[in-house]
Amino acid sequence: MSHGPLEDTGLENPLAVHIRNFPVSLLTQEKFQKCISDWRGVDVVNSSCHQNPNNSTWNGWAIVHFQSQQARNTFLGNENQHYVKDSFGDVHKLKVKKWFEKPGSTYSINSTTSSNKNCSD
């Protein structure tokens, strides 16, 4: 069963999820980290958010790492956790799926660069 093109070109990262539809108002490093810090077992330091490259006013995306595979799988299976409230009080349904790392990906948990370099300051 295929969940998308990344599965065909990369290996599943058992500690991470790919999130789309992340509200623009939460795409600053501080707000992003505060939002995900409430998620059980999340690895805030190695998680990153990114603005949409085509239009910065559109919702962005994120790679969120967890401290264990069990924590990640629990998050994947609990749709109640897939909702976030933006800075204006509006609720957004996140699109969450397993993360498959492409060869040469810069979004690896082993990355030595700043994990949130693509979030606005």
N, C-alpha and C positions, 0 to 999 in steps of 0.2 A: 504494500500500500504506500503510495507516494503522497507526501504532504507538500511538496513544492520543489522547485529546481535546485535549491541548496542541498538537498539530500543526495542528488546525483553527483555533486562536485565536492563534497566535503564530508567530514566525520562529525558525528553528533558529539557535542560537548555535553556530558552528563550533568554538568553543574550550572548550565546557563539556559536562559530563555531569550527569545527574540520578541520584542513588543512593538507593535505598530499602533498608531492613533494616540500617541502620547501627547497630551495637551501642550500647546506652544507656551502657555504661561508657566509651565513647570519645567521648561528646558534650560533653566539656569542650574549651575552645578549645585548650589545650595538648596534650591527648591526640589530638584530631582532627588538628591540624597535624602532630604527630609521625608519626601513622599515614600520612597522605597524602604526607608529604615524601619517602618512599621511592619514590613513583611517578614514573617518568621523565617529565620535561617539565611537571610540575604547577606551577601558580601558587598557592602556599599562601596568599599575602596576599589574593587575591580569592576564595578558596573559603570556603564557609560550611556549618555544620552546624545542624540544627534538631531540636528535640524534637517528638515526636508531639503535636499539640495536643489530641487526644482523651484520651490517657492517657500520662503522662510515664514510665511503667514499660515501655511498648512501645518497640521499636527506632525510631530516628529516620530522618531523611533528610538528604541533603546536595546541594549544588550545588558541583561541583569544576571549577575552571577550569584550563586548560592553556596553556602558552606558545605553542603552535602547533597548527594543525589536524592536522598529522601526528602529534604526540604524543597528541592526543585520540583520533584514529582508531586508533592503535596500542593504546592502552589499551582502547578499545571492543572491539577484535578479539582481545584476549588474555584469555581467561576465567580463566587462572591468576592474573591480578592481581585478580580479583573476589572474593577471599577475604581476610578480615582476622581477626586473633586479638584477642579482647577482653581486658580486664584480668584475667580469670579463667583465661585460656588456652584458652577455647572458640573454635572456628573458625566464622565466619559467612560464608555466601555472599551477597554483595551483589547487589542487583538494579540493573543498570546500563543506562541508555539515553541517547540523545541528549537534550540540553536544549533545549526550545522556550520562548522567553521570551514571556510574555503581554504585551500592550500595558499600559504602566504598571507593570510588574513592578518590585519593589524588589530583585530578585536579579540585576540586570544587572551586568556587569563594569564598567560606567561609574558604578556607585553610589558616592556620596561619603560614605556612612555607614560605620560600622565593619562590616567584612565578616563578622565572627563574632559579632554582637550577640545571636544567638539561641542560642549555645552557653552552657552553664552555666559559671560560673567556679569 
